[in-house]
Amino acid sequence: MIATANATGEYELTLQNERGEAEAGVAALVEGYGSLLFRVAHSVLRSHAEAEDVVQDAFVRVLEHRKTLPGVRDLRVWLVRIAWNLALDRRRRIRPDQLDAAFAASLAGHAVPADQALGDARRVRSMLEAIERLPKLEKQVLLLSGVEELPTAEVARVIGRSESATRALLFRARSRLRERLDKTERKGDRR
């Protein structure tokens, strides 16, 4: 990424492709990172419309801070962090039960019998509820690593922790989630 001053003194964003050729600014950011930011926001919000709003807000922030962009070392991590924080802010304003039922139903298969789809949706919902009960940092690390498939180094930069601390958080989150799901499954077997 290159930030250059135009004739009016404002900075314009220009991305370089693999061959070092300049590309369009914000449009290239949207094209290059829009879907990643959407997935990050959607993993937190579980709502298509809310996630789209977060992505738009993230790019508005980019435009607002375009003069400081030359100092950004890792644009991808910076953008993910913006989207992540915006999504968390929105999530605090939304009750968890408002989004989880529709999200769980959307994940269940549509080409399966209704009773199986209902069972799948219930399992997904119980998993989402278990994730929601995890401690804040463990939940964040699990979503970024497991759902968004970000490498540990990027997750560490997004949450502001070391890589070793991030790996430990991820291990604890997976262990705790596995325990809770096993416990829920055992309760279901007794019925």
VENUR-V388990 format. One line per field, one symbol per residue. phi: phi as a letter, one per 30 degrees, with the letter a starting at -180 (. if undefined). Layout:
BEGIN
phi=???
END
This chain:
BEGIN
phi=.bcbdcddiddcdbccdddiddbdddedddddbeddddddddddchbddddddddddddddeddcddcdedddbdddddddddddddddddddcdeddcddddddddddccceeddddddddddddddddddddeeddddddddddddhddeddeeddcibdddddddddddddddddddddddddddddd
END
